[in-house]
């Protein structure tokens, strides 16, 4: 009810969980790709005990606007990486060590980027973040969530060129 605060919603949804190793966060409008999606997403946490969370690639839908398509294609590359200082993180499709979330839940008062704020704190505490380009979800909107009415004269051309290079 009322205004939406993603960190508050996630914290509320998982606050009663106990004795679990990982916390999977998947937005209702994201569709995982492939039968091994979850296995691929969790693998970095199972192979490196210093990783607090892993997030995955986001692929635009056919209905995604060209501006949102550019956001997704430029932000979520095909190359995986472990981040030691870059605090970018995205909760549209992510998995966290439960103990990391338990020690530092998402800020319930942030309207946006609760995931980046969490990742920044994890990195400050010596944890790493992993971006997994081998694991994808379909997601309609980009980070900036451009309105449908907004139309860039370059958007369609740039988004189609980006798709060809990915």
WOKAHU-V515141 format. One record per residue. N is the residue number from 1. RES is the residue in one small letter. PSI is psi in whole degrees, -180 to 180 (999 if undefined). D_LAST is the distance of its C-alpha to the last C-alpha in whole Angstrom. Layout:
N,RES,PSI,D_LAST + N,RES,PSI,D_LAST
//
This chain:
1,x,147,40 + 2,x,-153,39 + 3,x,149,36 + 4,x,126,33 + 5,x,107,33 + 6,x,-41,30 + 7,x,-42,31 + 8,x,-45,35 + 9,x,-44,33 + 10,x,-48,32 + 11,x,-44,35 + 12,x,-40,37 + 13,x,-22,35 + 14,x,2,35 + 15,x,-23,38 + 16,x,0,41 + 17,x,146,38 + 18,x,157,40 + 19,x,43,39 + 20,x,156,36 + 21,x,-37,33 + 22,x,153,30 + 23,x,114,29 + 24,x,131,26 + 25,x,123,25 + 26,x,116,23 + 27,x,145,23 + 28,x,-25,25 + 29,x,12,22 + 30,x,139,20 + 31,x,114,19 + 32,x,146,18 + 33,x,123,16 + 34,x,153,18 + 35,x,-24,21 + 36,x,20,21 + 37,x,-55,19 + 38,x,-42,22 + 39,x,-43,23 + 40,x,-37,19 + 41,x,-39,20 + 42,x,-22,23 + 43,x,-46,23 + 44,x,-36,22 + 45,x,-31,26 + 46,x,-23,28 + 47,x,-15,27 + 48,x,108,27 + 49,x,-6,30 + 50,x,2,29 + 51,x,124,26 + 52,x,-33,27 + 53,x,156,24 + 54,x,138,21 + 55,x,164,18 + 56,x,175,15 + 57,x,146,11 + 58,x,124,12 + 59,x,134,10 + 60,x,155,12 + 61,x,167,15 + 62,x,-27,15 + 63,x,-6,18 + 64,x,134,16 + 65,x,157,17 + 66,x,-35,15 + 67,x,-44,16 + 68,x,-36,16 + 69,x,-45,12 + 70,x,-46,12 + 71,x,-51,13 + 72,x,-45,11 + 73,x,-35,8 + 74,x,-31,9 + 75,x,-41,11 + 76,x,91,10 + 77,x,175,7 + 78,x,-9,7 + 79,x,123,10 + 80,x,156,13 + 81,x,151,16 + 82,x,125,20 + 83,x,123,21 + 84,x,-20,25 + 85,x,-24,25 + 86,x,120,22 + 87,x,12,23 + 88,x,135,20 + 89,x,150,20 + 90,x,121,20 + 91,x,5,22 + 92,x,-35,20 + 93,x,99,20 + 94,x,165,21 + 95,x,137,24 + 96,x,154,27 + 97,x,126,30 + 98,x,-40,33 + 99,x,-32,35 + 100,x,-45,33 + 101,x,-42,33 + 102,x,-41,36 + 103,x,-25,37 + 104,x,82,35 + 105,x,168,34 + 106,x,146,32 + 107,x,116,34 + 108,x,-9,35 + 109,x,-4,36 + 110,x,131,33 + 111,x,-20,31 + 112,x,166,28 + 113,x,32,26 + 114,x,-31,28 + 115,x,-42,25 + 116,x,-39,25 + 117,x,-43,28 + 118,x,-47,29 + 119,x,-39,26 + 120,x,-43,28 + 121,x,-40,31 + 122,x,-45,30 + 123,x,-41,29 + 124,x,-32,32 + 125,x,4,34 + 126,x,3,32 + 127,x,166,29 + 128,x,160,26 + 129,x,143,23 + 130,x,131,20 + 131,x,127,16 + 132,x,100,15 + 133,x,-8,11 + 134,x,7,13 + 135,x,131,14 + 136,x,154,13 + 137,x,155,15 + 138,x,131,15 + 139,x,129,16 + 140,x,-41,17 + 141,x,153,18 + 142,x,-176,16 + 143,x,-35,18 + 144,x,-8,20 + 145,x,59,21 + 146,x,142,21 + 147,x,148,24 + 148,x,-38,24 + 149,x,-25,27 + 150,x,131,25 + 151,x,124,23 + 152,x,136,21 + 153,x,-21,22 + 154,x,-19,18 + 155,x,-53,16 + 156,x,-43,16 + 157,x,-47,15 + 158,x,-43,12 + 159,x,-37,11 + 160,x,-35,10 + 161,x,-40,9 + 162,x,-41,6 + 163,x,-37,5 + 164,x,-30,6 + 165,x,-10,4 + 166,x,999,0
//
